[in-house]
Amino acid sequence: MTDLRIAGVEGDGMLEQWRHVHNAVVPPAAMSAEEARERQDRYRLANAYLGEVLVGCSTVRPPAGERRVATVIARVLPAFRRRGFGTAIHDEALAHARVLGAEAVETCVLAVNEDGLRFAERHGYAEIDRYVLDGERDEWVDLRLPPGGPGR
């Protein structure tokens, strides 16, 4: 794990790597290169590497609203799961959200992603909502860290 490096996405090559992980982990929400560029303009995107090998990515949506809620999403490619990479990626993204002034932190997980839901729950998140986006069929789960939870 000492070789894990997390780097903010810079340039088209890193953005394409981020998009690859996103689309591999969340196929129902697969996005185009243009959609990924739009996300990069609004959010902090980062990639995680084991040496030079891409293992995962993260998204931090900055704090918003009166309650200063940030969203932290960690993704790990299936071949690299259950080795602590998700925790490292999550912890780095959570720390970044706190630096941005997050008072509350949420995450969202595709409901059929049982591993992702268990991961979120193990890291202290509790379910707050389930929904299907307009025109879609896939169910999503929003989860929130309790006040004073991890990263505090």
C-alpha positions, 0 to 999 in steps of 0.5 A, a space after each residue: 500500500 505504500 506505493 499508492 499515489 493519489 493525484 488530482 486529475 490534470 490533462 486529457 490523459 488523466 481525465 480519460 483514466 478517471 472516466 475509465 474507472 468511473 464507467 467500469 464501476 458505475 456502468 449505468 451512469 457511464 459518461 462521455 468525455 465531454 461529460 467528464 470534462 464538465 465534471 472536472 470543471 465543477 468537482 475535484 477529480 483524482 486518480 489512484 495509482 499503485 506504482 504506475 497502475 491505475 487502481 481507482 478514482 475519486 470525486 469530491 463535490 465541494 460543500 454547498 448549501 447552508 449546511 455546507 454538504 460535500 459529496 465524496 465518492 471513492 471507486 476501485 476497479 474490481 481487480 484491486 478491491 479488498 486490499 485497502 485501496 478504497 479506504 485510502 482513496 476515501 480518506 484522502 477525498 474526505 480530508 479534501 472535502 474537510 479542507 474545503 469547509 464541509 460541515 456534512 459529508 455524503 456519498 452516493 452508491 448504485 443500489 445494486 452495488 452491495 460491496 459499495 453499500 457495505 463499504 460506505 456503512 463500514 466507513 460510518 455512512 448511514 442511508 438517508 435516501 433512495 431514488 431513481 433519476 427521471 427517465 432512468 431505471 437504476 436505483 441510487 442510495 444517498 448516505 451521510 456521515 453523522 456529525 462528528 463522524 470520520 474525518 472530524 
